[in-house]
């Protein structure tokens, strides 16, 4: 039996558990909005056309913030099309996903949905085909109380009080050649700086996110961050990072090590930001908004948009069906985000419904949970207080993609007399016996749950989303201040402790 040991002490904290770490993402892409969050004819739909079953699952998932309306979609979006009388709204081509958007759902509808879901909205502005003036117009619509022309337009549309949105993304993935309005780092940096400066003139309390690299493998990664932050340093609070992972070439062992790449990504963005700060002789700290992350099989047929004269409304796009192995990777990526809580100030699982999502819907039918739903929901529910620095001694495994990595990964959180430990066994073959030295008094076992399966390729479905879920791990015990537990191969585990 392979063995690993951990030491956890509440005295050694990384930083606070940030509720914004548990954000998600709603884009006008595929069925995320239409037949996802919004389906007026559905049996559970409310007076605004929002699916009640999806709202219930969103609350159960524990989502804190939702980024909207994109994504690649935002770089061609005219926000004015989505406000006012629905019957007068134009149908527009969405060039990003070769689809038709009827604009039935827009800013006001999303804000109503966000209020019902109990989440904080995170808005993105179009810096692809539009610019500073249009960003200011949307900000005025959302945040100015009254009397100005655009604030009065909102009031005429039935919304007296402003939304007071705090977090704003200054465009989306502007480093990507696929992006409508793709720019160089200098071009984007200047536009983002001027837009941010103007937005702060309207509302100085905003939290603004500049576009970072859309993946660590981009040829401009690093230099993009340096140039963009040099231009925007005085005006932004965070820079974004995006990352998607999938199993390549049937190399499951490398895929299970995906969090190693996320760790390196975060560390390198933070180092680049700090280097810009040093060059500016500034004590300011720039945070990271990891506002798109997930497992996404980009080479599958579901990820290929329509073409030619086919411009459908809400086509089936990016509807990956996730396995247990995928869920273990998602749980590990959450561990990475938590352990970097000193620099990752916000994060968004992309996306929420149907599109590479934890929640799936059948039009007119049920909503159901993907395997990735479970580690996210349990982490969002039980990660509280402070993130603790874990000292880990783990057996290693060899991967083709990342070299030698630890088989076990872990993070812990603590609040008062409660401590929660999140653990991963990334080994495809071997269980690992883990011994955890618990310092600080939380030494009573409350609960130990493990998600694993004899078939790591198991996928949930509308017919069966309950056969493989986190279950009690009966190997867990605490004695003399030491937690002992066995982690099955390819597994995610949560252990809750109390004083």
N, C-alpha and C positions, 0 to 999 in steps of 0.2 A: 504494500500500500504506500502510495506517495503521501508525503506530509508537508504541511505548511504551517507557519506560525505568524501571529499578528500581535502587536501591542497597541492598545487603545487607551489614551489618557485624556479626559476632558480638559485638562490644563493646556493641551496643545491644539489650539483651534486655528483653522485656516481663515475662517471668516463666517459670516452669517449664511444660513440657508436662505436663499432669495426666492420668494414665491414666483418671481418672473422667470425663473429657470424652467418652470413647468408651463410654458406657453405653447401655443399651437398656431395654425396658419390656415386661413380660408382664402382661396384664390378663385377667381372666375375661370376655372379650368375643369374640363370634363364634368363630372356629376358632383363636384364638391358643393356648389351652391344649389343648382336646380336638381331636384330629387335627392339632394343631400340634406342641407339644413332647411331648404325651402321646398315644400310640395303641398300647395293649397288643397288639393283633392285627397290628401292622405287621411286615413281615419283618425290619426292623432293630431292633425294640424290644428293650430289655434286660429284666432281671428285674423292674424297677420300672415297666415300661410306657413308658419314654421312648424316643422315636425316635432311633436312633443316627445316622441321616443328618442330622437337625436339630442334634444335638450337634456333629457334625463341622463343619457350616457355621457354627454359632455360634462355635466356636473359630477358624475361618478368618476370620470377620468381625472378630475381634479385640475382642469385647465385654468391657468391664472390669467393669461393674456392671449389675445388672438391678433395676428398680423393680417392686414387686409388693405387693398384688394389683390395684391400680388407682391412678388412674383413677376415672371415675364409679362404677364397680362398688363401690369400697371404701366409699362413703357409705351403702350399705345392707347391708354384709357383716357377718356374725356369724362371727368367726374360729373360734369353738368348733365350728361345724358341720363344719370341715375338718380336725379331728384325731380320733384314735382309730380304732377298727375301721371300715374303709371301708363294710362292709355295714350298719353302723348309722347312717351319716351321712344326714341329711335332705336331701331335694330342696327347694330354695328358689327362689322367684321373684326374679329380678334385675330390679328396676324400672328401672334405668338403661338397659338395652338390651332390655327386654321379652323376656327369655329365661328358661330354666330352668337352674339350676346343680345338678348332682348331687353336688357336693362330693367327687368322687372324688379330685381334687387339692386339697390344702390346704397349710398351713404346712410340715409335715414333708416332704411330697413335693417342694414347691418347693425346700426347703433341700437335699434330696438331689440334685435336678437341678442346682442352683447349684454344688454341690461337683463334680459330674461335668463341668460346663461350665467350671469354673475361674473363676467370676465371683464378685464380691462382692455379696451381697444388700442391697437398699435397700428397707426395709419401709415401708408406709403404714398409718396407723391411721385408724379410722372416727370422724370428728368431725362426721358428718352426722346419723345416727340414734342414735349412741352418744356416749361422752364419755371423761372422764378415767379412770374406774374400769376400763372395758374396755380402754383403751390400756395401763394398768398391768398388767392381766392378761396381755395379749399379750406385753408386754415381759418379764414374769416368766417366761412360758412359754419365751421365746426365750433369755433371757440369764442367769437365775439358775441356779446350779450344782445345788443339791439342797436337800432338807429342807422347803422351803415347799410348800404344797399344790399349787400350779400347776406348780412345777418337778418335783415328784414325778409329776404327771400326765404331763408330757413323758417322764420316765424310764419310766413304766409303758407308754407308747406306743412304747418301744424306743429312745429317744434319751438315752443317759446324759450326754453332754457338752453343755453349753449352746452355742448358735449364736454368741453374742457379736456380734450385729448392731450395727454402729456407726451407720449412717445411717438416720434415721427421718423420714418426711414426716408433718406434723401435719395430716392431712386432704388433700383434693384439691379444687381449684377452688371453694372456698367462696364466691367472689364471683359465681358463675354462677347465674342463676335456674333453670337446668336441673338444678342439683345437688340431690340429695336432702338436705334439711336446710340449704339455702341460708341464709346469714346475712349481716347487715350487717358492715361492717368492725369496728365496736365489739364486736358480739356474738362474732364469730369471734376477734378479737384477745384478748379476755378468756379465752375457752375455751382457745385455743392456749397462752396464757401459763400458765394454771393446769395444763394437761396437761404442758407442758414442764417446769415447776417440779417437779411430782410425779415425772415420769420421771427427772429428774436426781437426785432423792433416792434412787432405786433404783440408778442407774448414772450417775455424774457424767461419764463419758467419752464420752457419746453426742454425735453430731453431728445437730442438729435443724434441720429445714427448715420454715419457716412458709409458708403459702399466699400467693403473690403473685397478680397478675392472670392470668387465663386467656387473655388476649390484650391487645395494646397498644390495640386499638380499643374496649375495654370503657369504658362511660361513667364508671366509677369508677376507671379507671387513674390512678395517681399518688396520689390521695387514699387509695385502698385501701392502698397500700404504706405511706404515711405513718402512717395510723392503726394498722395491724397492727404495724408495727415499733415504734411508740411504746409499744404494750401489751407487746410480747414482747422488747424490746431486750435485757434482761439474760439471756434464756433460750435464744435461738436463735442459730444460726451462719450460716444462709443463708435467703434468701427465694426462692421459686420463680418461674419465668417459663415460660409456655407459648406457643407460636406454631406455626400451621400455614399453609402457603402453597399456592396453586393458581392456575392460569391462569384469569383472569376475562375474559369477553367477548372471547375469542379474541385477547387482548392478550399475545402471547408476549414482546414486548420488556419490558413491565413485569414480567411474571412472572420473567424472568431477573434482574431487579434486586431480588429479594426480600430478599437479604442486607442491603440498605440499611435495610430496616425492622428487621431483627434488630439491626443495629448501633445504631440509634436506641433501640430497646427496652432493650437492655443499658445504654447510656449513661444513659438516663433513670431506670431502676431504681437504678443505682449512685448517681446524683446525689441521688435521693430518700432512699436509705439514709444517705448522708453528711450530708444535711440533718438527719435525725433524730439522727444521732450528734452533730452540732454543737449541736442543741437540748439534748441530754442532757449536754453538756460531756464527751463520751466519746471516747477514742482507738480504741475498738473498730471493726473493719472487718467489715461484713456481706458475705458472698459471695452469689453468685447460683447457684441450682441450676436450670439450664434443663432441667427434667426431663420436658418433652414438647416435641418439635419434629419436624417432617417436612413433606413435601408431602402434602396430603390434600384430595381433591376432594369436599367436603362436600355438594355439590348432586347428586352421582350417586346412582343408585338403590341402589347397594351400601351407602350410608350410611343408608338408611332402615330402622329396626328393624321387627320384626313388630308386630302390633297385635291387639286383640280377645282372643279365647280362644286364640290361637296363642302358646304359650310354649315354643318349641323349645330343645333342648340344642344348643349350638354351631352356630347358623345361620350362613350365609354373610353376613358383615357387614364393611363397610369394606375389601373386598378390591380396592383400587386396583391397576391394572396400570400400571407406571411406564414412561415414555418416556426417551429419551436426554436430552431437555431437562429432565425432572424430575431426572435424575441429576446434571446440571450444577448445578442449583439446590441439591441436597443437598450437593454438593461445596463450593459457595460458602458455604452456611450453616456448614459445618465450618470454613471459613476464618475466618468471623466469630467463631465460638466460640473458636478458637485465638488470634486476635489480642486477645481480651478475657480471656486466661487469668489476668490479674491480678485479675479480679472474678468470672469464671465458674469456679467450683470443681468443678462437677459438671454433667453433661448426659446426657440420655437420648433417643436416637432412639426415637420411638413409631411402631409397636411392633416386636417382633422377628420374629414368624411370622404370616403370612397376613393379619393386620389392619394395613393401611397399613404394609407390612413389606418388608424386604430379602430375606427368606426365605419361599418359598411351598412348600406341600405339596399333594400329591394324596393323599387318603385311600387307604391301601393301596398307594400308588404312590410316585413319586419326590419328592424335595425339589429345588427349583431356585432359581436366583439371579435376582432382579430387577436392572434396570439400576442402581438406587441402591446395590446391594451393593458395587459396585466402588470408587467413591470413598471410601466409608466404610472398607472393609477396607484399602485401600492407605494411607489417612491414618492409621488406627489402627496399622498395622504400622511405618510409617516416620517418623512425627512423634515425635521424641525430643529429650531434653535441654531446651533453652531455646527459647521462642518469640521470634523476632527482630522488631524494629520495621523494617518495610519502607518505604523512601521511594519513592513511586510517582509517575510522571508519565505519565498515560494520555490517549488521545483520549477524547472524551465521546460519549454517546448520549442521545437524548431519550426520556423515558418519560412516558406519561399519568399513571401512578400516583405516581412518585417524582421527577419533574422531570428535571433534567440529572444524569446519573451517569457515573462512569468506565466505559469499556468493559472495561477489564482490572481484575481484582482479584487480590490475591496475599498470601501469608504465607509465612514461612520458619521452619524450625527447625534447630537445630544441636546436635550432641553430639560432643565431641572433634574429630576430623578430618572428620566427616561433616556435610553440610548437605543439607536437602531443601527444595525450593521447590514450593509448590502455587499454580497459576495458573488463572484463569478468563478466558475471552473471552465476554462477555455480549452481544456484538453479533450480531444475528440474520443479518446479511448479509455482513459483511466480516471477513477474516482480519486479524490484527495481528502485525507483526514486533516482538518484544520483545528488548531488550538489557538485560542484568543485570550491573551492576558488582559483582564478587565481592571483598569485602575479607575478609581473614583467612586466606587460603590454601587453602580448599576449591575448587580450580579444575580438578579432573579429572572429566570426565563419566563417571558410572557407569551411569545409565539415564535415559531420558526416555520417559514413557508418556502418551498422550493418549486420552481418551474423547470421541468425536464420531461423527457420521454424516451422510451426505448427506440422510438422512431423520431429522430430530430427533424425529419422532413414533414412531420404531421402538420397539416394546415386546418384551421377552423373553417367553417362554412355557415351559410344561412341555416342549413339543416342541423348542424352540430357545431356549436361554439363553446361547449361545456365539457367535452370529454377530457381535454388536456388543459388544466388550469393549475395555478399554484396550489399545492397541497402540503399538509403538515409533514415536516421532516422529523421523524421520530428518533433520529440519531442525535439530535441536539440535547445537550445537558450542560448545566453549570455547577461546578463544584470548586470550592476554595478560590473563588475569584477567577476561575478559568472556564471559558466556554469551549466546548468540544462539539464538533459537527462534521459529518461526512458530506462532501459535495459530489453528486454524481457527475459523470462526464457531460459536457455541454449543458450547463445548468446555471440558473440565476436563483439566488437565495436571499431572503430577508429574515433577519433575526431581531426581534424586539426584546429589550431588557428593561428592568425597572429596579429601583432600590428596594 
